[in-house]
Amino acid sequence: MPSSVMPTSIPSAITANGLRKSYGDKVVLDSIDLHIPAGSVFALLGPNGAGKTTAVKILSTLIAADGGQAQVAGHDIAGEAQGVRGAIGVTGQFSAVDGLITGEENMLLMADLHHLPRREGRRVTAELLERFDLVDAARKPASTYSGGMRRRLDIAMTLVGSPRIIFLDEPTTGLDPRSRHNMWQIIRELVSGGVTVFLTTQYLEEADELADRIAVLSDGKIAAEGSAEELKRLIPGGHIRLRFTDPATYQAAASSLRETTRDDDALTLQIPSDGSQRELRSLLDWLDSAGIEADELTVHTPDLDDVFFALTTRQPKETTR
Ligand SMILES: Nc1ncnc2c1ncn2[C@@H]1O[C@H](COP(=O)(O)OP(=O)(O)OP(=O)(O)O)[C@@H](O)[C@H]1O
């Protein structure tokens, strides 16, 4: 895997070896290893209840692991929790925003918690409210904010302490498409400023858009890890789909094309393909020479959805890893 051949000159922001956590009989994290280079975006992807939040809580020292070790920003999560906390910011499902006070007051409170001198606190607050487009709403109670504004305030509050590593636990869950794209832009800007982002998400598109590396968490284990492109290559699934309306044409095509998957009810044929121009051309040539005309032709290349479903669909017990 590329993580093992990572240039040693890139320092690791987060490393974990054999992290374990159970609640009662339920094993939530079953020996997790992570190596996240500084300045990169790492996405931990998994279905509901996979253990993503548990991983964030352990790495941000909110809860203790049952076993294994991890270093965050060079500090051991068990022995140097204060060092870890000083280097990180956490936002997400356990938001720090207080709805009863204004956005600005929330920011100033954060500045106090970080022991910033009053003037410096005001300067940082004004700068971040501006950067996150919250100036107009700054004097309104945070309870009146939309979901997107609240998330922006949450991240702005996290940045008061200038963290080098930020944990974003499902940062866009429940946001509308525009707010989601705004949030992605904010995350990209954080990374271009050198921050390392550890992101959890259920959205494949989000991981595809933002992450340098993606790990798919399933049944307490990392089922696969790599860039979006590497993960897509892991699974087959590319195909060309031909749809017919005339049953006789469909039958003629089905009986003469090899390696097809038939759907006799929908009158469609699926031909395995890597989606390349060469394969598409040879299929079209063949259809032409056989005098077969499909009513619709679509090319399907595997996407992260395919990877996700292939890796997280529960298998019968004896075939699981
Ligand atoms: N304090 C707790 N006590 C008992 N079980 C817990 C506790 N916290 C989490 N769990 C269980 O651990 C599992 C993983 O939970 P976790 O919140 O980490 O999942 P997740 O991947 O973040 O899910 P989601 O996408 O729904 O937030 C779930 O089955 C959950 O019910």
The ligand as an ORCA input file, in Angstrom:
! r2SCAN-3c Opt
* xyz 0 1
  N     -21.307      4.826     24.864
  C     -21.698      3.766     24.176
  N     -22.218      2.687     24.786
  C     -22.603      1.602     24.115
  N     -22.527      1.473     22.778
  C     -22.021      2.502     22.092
  C     -21.583      3.704     22.743
  N     -21.124      4.552     21.792
  C     -21.271      3.924     20.616
  N     -21.806      2.701     20.782
  C     -22.085      1.728     19.719
  O     -20.919      1.562     18.964
  C     -21.221      1.425     17.585
  C     -20.451      2.463     16.772
  O     -20.951      3.752     17.068
  P     -20.370      5.050     16.367
  O     -21.152      6.205     16.886
  O     -18.905      5.095     16.525
  O     -20.731      4.761     14.847
  P     -20.658      5.729     13.592
  O     -19.927      4.991     12.530
  O     -20.125      7.048     13.997
  O     -22.182      5.826     13.199
  P     -23.054      7.063     12.649
  O     -22.708      7.209     11.218
  O     -24.448      6.547     12.845
  O     -22.724      8.246     13.496
  C     -22.726      1.553     17.465
  O     -23.268      0.246     17.415
  C     -23.122      2.227     18.742
  O     -24.419      1.851     19.120
*
